[in-house]
Amino acid sequence: MINKDRLVKEFIKYVKINSETGNEGEFTNFIVKELKALGAEVWTDNAGEKINSNGNNVYAWIDGNIDKESILFSSHMDTVKIGKDIQPVIKDDIIYSSGDTVLGSDDKSGISAVIEALKVIKENNISHRPIEIVFTISEEGGLKGSKNLDFKRIKSKLAYVLDSSGDVGNIIVQGPGQYKLHVKVIGKKAHAGLAPESGISAIQVAAEAVSKMSLLRIDEETTANIGSFIGDSATNIVCPEVKIVAEARSLNEIKLEKQTNHMINCFEEAAKNNNTEIEYKSSLIYKPFKINDDEDIIKLAEKACEKLNIKSNKTSTGGGSDANNFNCNGIKAVNLATGMTKVHTNDEYIKIENLVKTSMLVLELMMAK
């Protein structure tokens, strides 16, 4: 029942609408009209004002005629940079960008699947559960859109987030939490040629701290990384300040706290050893989640995959998604793969076959009895 030609046409239309993180306003307005045309009750919030975006989260509700609890379907509207003026190219049944930008299948493949499923339901008068939809802003900026959702207005207790690479049928049942660290190492300025002993090199102190850290792959559940290390000073000046942005992730909340504290302690020890100070801010970006095998949200997905002859596979991920924030707010959520590949790069692509499969899976879940 999925209309492949229409699905591809609409996907291409979606990715050509600019919606880099913080600039989702045009796409927000567009998708509101799309949902209203399908008979949905639609509203938006004011999350954009809170997180410096010109768009807002979009919510939609469609009454069902199957006496089952509602299911929420969610994808994010923003793309990473470079996501302006995307020009999709189809070659051998695969959709690429022209190579100058990302494609935007992350995450407009998910949005396309939801809209196509709704169109099929409407034009064929298909019975379905109550359907709830949330399309978020600023997911790529640290899940900020879903963090600022009006959860009091969300009715569903089960949610499918369509936002993962990998084969269609992959069900992400476990995802990590993340802490972000912003650290300033305070040194002391001095002339590097005349009186270097009068100064304290913030670069040297920061380097000492980083050299003592466990970083990258810590264990099978935990990672950590230094993202930026900035000490901007002339070579004839002992650098007085370094700013560092780092992160820690783990599937295990205790390990996440331990790794974050370890990194902070390394900075504090290095500062102490060099008779100087640091300033830091640690922020919990999102908590980890894990869904048990016996939860309805997994059983429904596995049953739908089986019915469509799609191989299902429960797995975990090292990346965060809006599923983290749904789970933290009492909504059982898993992340479903859409087949998007090489996301966040100019080599991103998606097979048309995977767009169709994702739409079929969404449709089957909407009809689940």
C-alpha positions in Angstrom: 0.0 0.0 0.0 3.0 2.3 0.4 3.2 4.6 -2.6 6.9 4.4 -3.4 7.0 7.2 -6.0 5.1 9.6 -3.7 7.3 8.7 -0.7 10.5 9.4 -2.7 9.0 12.7 -4.1 8.0 13.9 -0.6 11.3 12.9 1.0 13.2 14.9 -1.6 10.9 17.8 -1.0 11.5 17.6 2.8 15.3 17.5 2.6 15.3 20.5 0.3 13.7 22.6 3.0 16.5 24.1 5.1 16.3 23.1 8.8 19.8 23.2 10.3 19.7 23.1 14.1 18.3 26.4 15.4 16.8 27.3 12.0 13.9 24.9 11.8 11.2 27.5 11.5 10.5 27.0 7.8 10.2 23.3 8.1 8.1 23.6 11.3 5.5 25.7 9.4 5.6 23.3 6.5 5.0 20.2 8.5 2.2 21.7 10.5 0.3 22.3 7.3 1.0 18.7 6.2 -0.4 17.2 9.4 -3.5 19.4 9.3 -4.2 18.4 5.8 -4.2 14.8 7.0 -6.9 15.6 9.5 -4.7 15.8 12.6 -5.2 18.0 15.6 -1.9 20.0 15.6 -0.2 22.4 17.9 3.2 23.8 18.7 5.0 24.9 21.8 7.4 27.7 22.6 10.6 25.6 23.0 12.3 27.6 20.3 12.3 30.7 22.5 14.0 28.7 25.3 16.8 27.2 23.2 17.4 29.9 20.6 15.7 28.3 17.6 13.3 30.0 15.1 11.2 26.8 15.1 9.2 24.9 17.7 8.3 21.3 18.6 5.3 20.1 16.6 2.6 17.8 18.2 -0.3 16.0 16.5 -3.1 13.8 17.5 -5.4 11.6 15.4 -8.2 9.7 17.0 -8.3 5.9 16.4 -11.0 3.4 15.8 -9.1 0.4 17.3 -9.7 0.1 21.1 -6.0 0.1 22.0 -3.8 2.6 23.7 -2.3 5.3 21.6 1.2 5.0 20.2 3.5 8.0 19.7 5.8 8.4 16.7 8.7 10.9 16.8 11.5 12.2 14.6 13.5 15.3 14.7 13.2 18.1 12.2 16.7 19.6 12.4 19.8 18.5 10.4 23.5 19.0 11.2 25.6 21.5 9.3 26.2 21.6 6.3 22.5 21.2 5.6 21.5 24.3 3.6 20.4 24.1 -0.1 20.5 20.3 -0.2 20.3 18.9 -3.7 19.3 15.2 -3.6 20.6 12.9 -6.4 19.1 9.5 -7.1 21.4 6.8 -8.5 20.8 3.1 -8.6 17.7 3.4 -6.3 19.8 5.2 -3.7 19.3 8.9 -2.7 22.5 10.9 -2.1 23.2 14.6 -1.7 25.2 16.3 -4.5 28.2 16.0 -2.2 28.4 19.5 -0.9 26.0 19.0 2.0 24.6 16.3 4.2 21.5 14.6 2.8 19.2 15.1 5.8 17.9 11.5 5.9 18.8 12.1 9.6 16.0 12.6 10.4 13.7 13.3 7.5 13.6 9.7 6.6 11.6 9.2 9.8 9.3 12.1 9.2 8.7 10.9 5.6 7.8 7.4 6.9 5.2 8.8 9.4 3.6 11.1 6.9 3.4 8.4 4.2 1.8 5.9 6.6 -0.8 8.5 7.6 -1.6 9.2 3.9 -2.1 5.5 3.3 -4.4 5.2 6.3 -6.5 8.2 5.2 -6.9 7.3 1.5 -7.7 3.6 2.3 -9.9 4.3 5.4 -7.7 1.8 7.4 -8.6 1.1 11.0 -5.8 2.2 13.4 -4.9 3.0 17.0 -5.0 6.5 18.3 -1.9 8.1 16.8 0.2 10.7 18.5 3.1 12.5 16.7 5.9 14.6 18.0 8.4 16.2 15.6 11.2 17.9 17.6 13.7 20.7 17.0 17.4 20.9 18.0 18.0 17.2 18.5 21.4 17.5 17.0 22.2 20.3 19.4 22.0 18.0 22.4 18.4 16.8 22.5 17.3 20.3 23.4 13.9 20.2 21.7 12.8 17.0 23.4 14.2 18.2 26.7 11.8 21.1 26.5 8.7 19.2 25.3 5.4 19.9 27.1 5.1 16.3 28.5 1.9 17.1 30.3 0.1 17.4 26.9 1.5 14.0 25.7 -1.1 11.2 26.2 0.9 8.2 25.0 2.9 5.8 27.2 4.5 4.0 24.3 6.8 5.8 21.7 8.8 4.9 18.6 11.6 7.3 17.8 12.6 6.9 14.1 16.2 8.1 14.3 18.9 5.5 13.9 21.2 4.3 11.2 21.4 0.6 10.5 19.1 -2.0 8.9 15.4 -1.5 9.1 14.3 -3.9 11.9 17.0 -2.8 14.3 15.3 -1.9 17.6 17.5 0.3 19.9 16.5 -0.9 23.4 19.4 0.7 25.3 21.2 4.0 24.9 23.8 5.9 26.9 23.6 8.9 29.1 25.9 11.9 28.5 27.6 14.5 30.6 29.2 17.5 29.0 32.1 19.4 30.6 33.1 23.0 30.0 36.4 23.7 31.7 38.5 26.8 32.0 42.1 26.4 33.1 43.4 29.6 34.6 47.2 30.3 34.2 49.3 33.4 34.6 50.5 35.6 31.8 54.2 36.4 31.5 56.7 37.2 28.7 57.8 33.8 27.4 61.3 35.1 26.5 62.1 37.5 29.4 60.4 35.9 32.4 58.7 32.6 31.7 59.3 31.5 35.3 56.9 34.2 36.4 54.1 32.7 34.4 51.9 29.6 34.7 51.1 28.0 31.3 47.4 27.1 31.2 48.2 24.9 28.2 50.8 23.0 30.2 48.4 22.6 33.1 45.5 21.5 30.8 47.8 19.1 28.9 48.9 17.5 32.2 45.3 17.0 33.1 44.4 15.4 29.8 47.5 13.2 29.8 46.2 11.6 33.1 42.7 10.9 31.8 41.2 7.7 30.6 39.7 8.7 27.3 38.0 7.3 24.2 36.8 3.6 24.8 36.8 3.1 28.5 34.9 -0.2 28.5 32.1 -1.9 26.6 29.6 0.6 28.1 31.5 3.8 28.5 33.3 6.4 26.3 34.9 9.8 26.9 36.3 12.4 24.6 37.9 15.9 24.5 36.1 17.8 21.8 37.9 21.1 21.8 41.1 22.5 23.5 41.6 26.2 22.9 44.5 28.3 24.3 44.9 31.3 22.0 48.1 33.2 22.8 51.2 34.4 21.0 54.3 32.3 21.3 56.0 35.1 23.3 53.4 35.0 26.0 52.9 32.3 28.6 49.3 31.3 27.8 47.0 32.5 30.6 43.8 30.6 29.8 42.6 27.4 28.1 39.0 26.4 27.4 38.1 22.8 27.0 34.8 21.1 26.1 34.6 17.4 26.8 32.1 14.6 27.2 31.5 11.3 28.9 28.9 8.7 27.9 27.8 5.4 29.4 25.0 2.9 29.3 25.5 2.6 33.0 24.5 5.6 35.2 27.0 4.8 37.9 29.9 4.5 35.4 28.8 7.7 33.8 29.1 9.6 37.1 32.4 7.9 37.8 34.0 8.8 34.5 32.8 12.4 34.7 34.2 12.8 38.2 37.5 11.2 37.1 37.9 13.8 34.4 37.1 16.7 36.7 39.5 15.3 39.3 42.3 15.2 36.7 41.8 18.9 36.0 41.7 19.7 39.8 44.9 17.7 40.5 46.8 19.4 37.6 45.7 22.8 38.8 46.8 22.0 42.4 50.1 20.6 41.2 50.8 23.9 39.4 49.4 26.3 42.0 46.6 27.6 39.9 42.8 27.1 39.5 40.1 25.8 37.2 36.5 26.7 36.7 34.1 24.1 35.3 30.5 23.3 34.6 29.3 19.7 34.2 25.9 19.3 32.6 23.8 16.1 32.4 22.6 16.3 28.8 20.5 13.1 29.0 20.2 10.0 31.1 20.7 6.4 29.9 17.8 4.1 29.2 17.2 0.4 28.9 14.0 -1.3 27.9 13.3 -4.9 29.0 12.5 -7.6 26.5 9.0 -8.2 27.9 7.8 -4.6 27.4 4.9 -4.1 25.0 6.9 -1.5 23.0 9.3 -4.2 22.0 6.8 -7.0 21.5 4.7 -4.8 19.1 7.8 -3.9 17.0 8.9 -7.5 16.8 5.5 -8.7 15.8 5.2 -6.0 13.1 8.6 -6.9 11.7 7.6 -10.6 11.6 4.4 -9.8 9.8 6.3 -7.8 7.2 9.1 -10.4 6.9 11.6 -8.0 8.2 14.3 -9.4 10.5 14.2 -7.7 13.9 17.2 -7.2 16.0 17.3 -5.8 19.5 20.5 -3.8 20.0 22.1 -0.9 21.9 23.8 2.3 20.7 26.6 4.6 21.7 24.6 7.7 20.7 21.8 9.7 22.3 18.4 10.3 20.8 15.1 11.8 21.8 14.2 8.3 23.1 16.4 9.1 26.1 14.2 12.1 27.1 10.9 10.2 26.5 12.1 7.4 28.8 13.1 9.9 31.4 9.6 11.3 31.4 7.7 8.1 31.9 7.1 7.2 28.2 8.5 3.8 27.2 10.5 4.5 24.0 12.8 2.7 21.6 14.6 4.0 18.6 13.9 2.3 15.3 16.5 2.2 12.4 15.5 3.8 9.1 18.4 2.7 7.0 20.1 6.1 6.9 23.8 5.6 6.3 27.0 7.7 6.8 25.0 10.4 8.6 26.6 13.7 9.6 28.8 13.6 6.5 28.5 14.7 2.9 28.6 11.0 1.9 25.2 10.4 3.6 22.7 8.3 1.7 19.6 6.2 2.0 18.3 3.4 -0.1 14.8 3.9 -1.4 14.1 0.3 -0.3 14.7 1.4 3.3 12.4 4.4 3.0 9.7 2.0 1.9 10.4 -0.6 4.6 10.4 2.1 7.3 7.0 3.4 6.1 5.6 -0.1 6.0 6.8 -0.7 9.5 5.3 2.5 10.8 2.0 1.7 9.1 1.9 -1.8 10.6 2.5 -0.3 14.1 -0.2 2.2 13.6 -2.6 -0.6 12.8 -1.4 -3.0 15.6 -4.2 -4.7 17.5 
